[in-house]
């Protein structure tokens, strides 16, 4: 499209780019503010001051050394899940089986790490073997949905969710029957000693899993935005039929996306176990995958934006755990806030689509 006074000038391009980023920022930040306001209204109904609650959450999750370290530690697995979702979503695929992949990766990582450590294997070998096992198992768990999508065109939302439910149940069976520690009364895997878990950073209690998560999500962002393979994946996501006519191996790329996405989710489970938990207990499921979905959407599938939103969520999560004990607000209130955020995000997207149609009609 030509500028009314001639070709589009450099200032015009800069202005358009600035407007694009401003709209993106508004669409990301406004839903968060609206969700926090709605959650604040619910707090008032519960007889709790929203300012007191949010102030306490920020203080405990961000302003104290122990809270900040806990926040940064929690970010590691969440960033890996964010990277997993970005790969799938940018390729136009829905991997909603992250919770099953996460748990299976965590269980297998625990099953590999503790025996190796007990046998006296070098710590670095234990870490590498456990992380690799978690990632591989997560990837294997997505093979069936990948095949069904690539060659049978079966909706991956249904298949990944079904595989997630099966994976969660299988993880519990493995913990209770196969890998249970006979020395404990509560079903759980053998515990990796604290001294042999992923090392803390710079003499703090921040797990080095944070570094693994940051490296993974930045690598995924660069891959999807700066490489030829990433361009192929985005092309498949934008228009699979056009990609097929262009000669791209759509089926092969689909399977590769599922494998990479699920491997990152499985790696997240391994990082959670090796860096934080030390073992896996029966019926344990933090359900991180579905929690990260709205954060990735808010970031518009941008890796750096996802880091920012994961940080905010981690602050809320850690702070709310303290608030549950101090103020009496249920610990799951943060989950309700995320649910409200997801609803607001969907409504915001609808409004933005309506605005785009109006603009497009005006240009026509």
C-alpha positions, 0 to 999 in steps of 0.5 A: 500500500502506498502512502497518500503523499508518495512512497512510505518513508522511513519515518512512516515505517518507524511510526508503523513499527512503533504503533505495532509494538504499542498495540502489542504492549497494550494487548498484553498489559491491559488484560493483566490489569483487568484480571487483577482488578476483578480479583481485587473485587473478589478479595473485597467480597471476601473481606480482604483489602486488595492493596494489603493482599497484593502488597504482601504478595509483592513483598514476600515474592519479590522484596525479601531475599528468600522470596526473590530466590524462591521466585527465580528458582520457580521460573526455571521449569516454567520457562522450559514449559514456555519454550515448549508451548512457543515451539508448538503454537508458532507452528500452528499446533496445540500441545496441551499434553505438557502436564503428562510429559512434565510428570513422566520426565520428572519421574524418569529423571528421579528414577535415573538420578537417585540410583546413579548417585547411590552407585557413586557416579560423578555428579555431572554424569548423574545430572546429564543422564537424568536431564536427557532421560526426562527430555527423551521420555517427554518427547516419546510421549508425544509420538502418538499425537504427532503421528495422528496429526501428521497422517490422519489429521486428527485434532491434536487438542484432543489427543494431547489432552488424552495422553496427558491424562494417561501420562499423569496416571502412569506417573503415579503408577510408576511412583507407587509400584515401580520406582517407590522407595521401600524405606519410606511409608509414603509412596515416593521415589528415592530422594536425591541428596540436596548436595547432589542436586543442580548447583545453586547460583552464586552462593544463593539458593537459586537453582541453576535450573533457572539458567537452563530455562533461560537458555532454552527459551532464548534459543527457541525464540532465536530459532523460531524468528532467525533461522530457516527451520523456524521460518518453515515451522511458521509457514506451516503454522500460518498456512499448512496447505500453502506450505505443502504446495511449496514443497515443505515436508509438513508431516515431518515438520509436524512430528519434529515440532511435537518431539521438540515441544514435548521434550522441553516439557519433559526436561522441565519435569527433570529440572523440577526434580533435580533442582527443587524437589529431589524426588517425586511423590505419589499424586503430585501434579503442579499442573504447570503446563496449563498455567503457562498457556495464558502467559505465552499468549500474553507474550504473543509467543515472544520468548523475551515477553514470556520471561517477563510474564513468567517472572510476574506469575512466579512472584504471585505464586510465591507471594500467595503461598505466604499470603495464604498463611498470613492473611488467610486467603486460599492458596489457590487464589492465584489459580483463580486469578490466572483463570480470570486472566485467561477469560479476559485475554479471550475477550480482549482478543475478540475486541481486537479482532473486531477492531481489525475488521473495522480498520480493514473495512475502512481501508477498503 
